[in-house]
Amino acid sequence: MEEMMHSKFTISTLTL
């Protein structure tokens, strides 16, 4: 669960 959240956060930051 945490890994998925971290992955999404990283993707969001990269997209930003």
Biopython code that builds the backbone (N, CA, C, O; Angstrom):
import numpy as np
from Bio.PDB.StructureBuilder import StructureBuilder

atoms = [
    (1, "MET", "N", (0.847, -1.208, 0.000)),
    (1, "MET", "CA", (0.000, 0.000, 0.000)),
    (1, "MET", "C", (0.882, 1.258, 0.000)),
    (1, "MET", "O", (0.707, 2.155, -0.824)),
    (2, "GLU", "N", (1.799, 1.298, 0.912)),
    (2, "GLU", "CA", (2.671, 2.480, 0.990)),
    (2, "GLU", "C", (3.469, 2.655, -0.308)),
    (2, "GLU", "O", (3.644, 3.766, -0.807)),
    (3, "GLU", "N", (3.939, 1.536, -0.829)),
    (3, "GLU", "CA", (4.735, 1.602, -2.075)),
    (3, "GLU", "C", (3.920, 2.236, -3.201)),
    (3, "GLU", "O", (4.424, 3.069, -3.954)),
    (4, "MET", "N", (2.669, 1.836, -3.302)),
    (4, "MET", "CA", (1.811, 2.370, -4.368)),
    (4, "MET", "C", (1.651, 3.883, -4.197)),
    (4, "MET", "O", (1.748, 4.642, -5.162)),
    (5, "MET", "N", (1.407, 4.300, -2.974)),
    (5, "MET", "CA", (1.233, 5.733, -2.697)),
    (5, "MET", "C", (2.514, 6.486, -3.069)),
    (5, "MET", "O", (2.474, 7.539, -3.705)),
    (6, "HIS", "N", (3.644, 5.920, -2.657)),
    (6, "HIS", "CA", (4.925, 6.563, -2.949)),
    (6, "HIS", "C", (5.122, 6.674, -4.464)),
    (6, "HIS", "O", (5.567, 7.703, -4.974)),
    (7, "SER", "N", (4.787, 5.606, -5.158)),
    (7, "SER", "CA", (4.938, 5.590, -6.628)),
    (7, "SER", "C", (4.074, 6.692, -7.241)),
    (7, "SER", "O", (4.533, 7.438, -8.106)),
    (8, "LYS", "N", (2.841, 6.789, -6.795)),
    (8, "LYS", "CA", (1.928, 7.801, -7.347)),
    (8, "LYS", "C", (2.481, 9.196, -7.051)),
    (8, "LYS", "O", (2.446, 10.084, -7.903)),
    (9, "PHE", "N", (2.982, 9.369, -5.854)),
    (9, "PHE", "CA", (3.525, 10.677, -5.468)),
    (9, "PHE", "C", (4.709, 11.034, -6.365)),
    (9, "PHE", "O", (4.829, 12.164, -6.840)),
    (10, "THR", "N", (5.573, 10.057, -6.585)),
    (10, "THR", "CA", (6.747, 10.291, -7.433)),
    (10, "THR", "C", (6.317, 10.646, -8.850)),
    (10, "THR", "O", (6.867, 11.564, -9.458)),
    (11, "ILE", "N", (5.348, 9.930, -9.368)),
    (11, "ILE", "CA", (4.860, 10.194, -10.733)),
    (11, "ILE", "C", (4.264, 11.598, -10.791)),
    (11, "ILE", "O", (4.486, 12.343, -11.746)),
    (12, "SER", "N", (3.511, 11.941, -9.765)),
    (12, "SER", "CA", (2.873, 13.271, -9.730)),
    (12, "SER", "C", (3.958, 14.350, -9.752)),
    (12, "SER", "O", (3.848, 15.337, -10.480)),
    (13, "THR", "N", (4.992, 14.156, -8.959)),
    (13, "THR", "CA", (6.081, 15.142, -8.904)),
    (13, "THR", "C", (6.776, 15.228, -10.255)),
    (13, "THR", "O", (7.119, 16.316, -10.718)),
    (14, "LEU", "N", (6.980, 14.085, -10.878)),
    (14, "LEU", "CA", (7.658, 14.079, -12.182)),
    (14, "LEU", "C", (6.797, 14.788, -13.221)),
    (14, "LEU", "O", (7.300, 15.519, -14.073)),
    (15, "THR", "N", (5.505, 14.559, -13.133)),
    (15, "THR", "CA", (4.584, 15.188, -14.092)),
    (15, "THR", "C", (4.578, 16.700, -13.879)),
    (15, "THR", "O", (4.505, 17.478, -14.830)),
    (16, "LEU", "N", (4.654, 17.089, -12.625)),
    (16, "LEU", "CA", (4.629, 18.522, -12.308)),
    (16, "LEU", "C", (5.850, 19.179, -12.928)),
    (16, "LEU", "O", (6.037, 20.388, -12.790)),
]
sb = StructureBuilder()
sb.init_structure("model")
sb.init_model(0)
sb.init_chain("A")
sb.init_seg("    ")
for serial, (resi, resn, name, xyz) in enumerate(atoms, 1):
    if name == "N":
        sb.init_residue(resn, " ", resi, " ")
    sb.init_atom(name, np.array(xyz, "f"), 0.0, 1.0, " ", f" {name:<3s}", serial, name[0])
structure = sb.get_structure()
